[in-house]
């Protein structure tokens, strides 16, 4: 659901992301309210300064705010099983996140990166390579600039998004030109009942991806690549297919390679460690 003038939208959570959502929707004519369990959330001062017309219900998730909402936009830090959110969904109120709003609005290609570790590094590498190639690139998402703040009157050549499992829970229309789950290890198990549910949230990044960039060395991450997109693998061993990325030995040295073609010695990387070799291969 894209922005619709006059629609009553409730933003749950007024941190960095919630503020970006309120700003984005208010500027497009929606009737926006926000609610937060905190009495003084981080985005409150900016909200009152920039959007004084937006009602803020603080110190709890206000039932009266939910009662009038035609749509709920939930911040990544708010679990979907929060009773008020679950009740809204059960009542048929659409519940989305900022990345879904971004996906509905952005026209330029998107590269999307997630993983338990390394996603900031890989997203930064992809953005840096795109800029070096002469492409106007805007990067953000989970860290740095919120995704909706990347949107402007003119589209760039490329968006690069670093995404958390929380952000991916509410995504339906994100269709990256390339996406990757770098790895999956136990994390956020205070929010998810088990590792499998956490991994499934990560795997949503592949649902509409044109190219699925898959870690051959991580069985749990590899198993998530079940969508229709073309698969390209990376890993720290020899690549089994010509289009995949890996490591070969030449003259006693480890070289980054595409298929059997060596590209550069691993020792030439400024980023040290085997995990960063994998990160660079994923970015390539």
C-alpha positions, 0 to 999 in steps of 0.5 A: 500500500503506497501513500494515500492522501488523507489515510490515517496511518499509525506509526509504532515506535518513534526512533530513527526509523519511526521518525523517517516514516512519519516524515515520509507519510506526512509529506505525502498528505497522510494523516499520521499519528505515532505511539511509543511505549517510552515517554521521551523517545529519541525522535520526539524532539525532531517530530515536534519541531518538523511535524507539530501537527502529528499526534504523539501517544507516549508512555504506552501503545495507545488503544485510541490510536489503534482504534482509528488507524487504517494502516499501521507502520511498525518500527523494526524494534517492535515485535509483531506479536506485541498484543496491540499489533497482533490485534490490528492484524487480526482485525484486518488492518494492514501492518507494514514496515519502512522497507515495504513502503520503500519498496513500493516507492523506489524505482531504481534497482536495489541491492539488498544485504542481510546476515548475522555478521558482515552485512554492514561491511558488504553493503559498504563494499557494494556501494563503494564499488558502484560509486567507483564505477560511476553510478550514483548510489544511495546506501542505508537501511538498518544502519546509517540513513533510514531507507525512506530518507534515501528517496528523493525527487530524482532517482539514483542509479542504485540503492544499496540496503543493509537489512535486519531480520526485523525489517524483513518480517514485514516485506512483501514487494521488495524485489532486489536485482541482487540479494544475499543472506551472508550467514546465519548464526544464533542472534535475536533469540529473545525475539524469535522462538528458535533459530529456524524462525530467525533464519526464515525472517532473513530468507524473505530477502530472496522471495523476489530477488532477481539474483540470489547470492548464496554462501556455499559455506553456510548450510543454513543460509544456503537453504534459504535460497528457494525463490525463483531467482538465478543463484550465484555462489560464493565461498572460501573454496574453489568455485564449482561453477564458472559464474561463482566466486571462490578462492584458488591457489596460485604460486602458494598464495590464495587468490580471489577468483571467479570460477577458476580465473584468479582476480587478485591475491587475498593478501592484497585486501585491506580487510583482514581475515577469512571472514572478510575474504568471504565478505569481498566475494559476496560483494563482487 
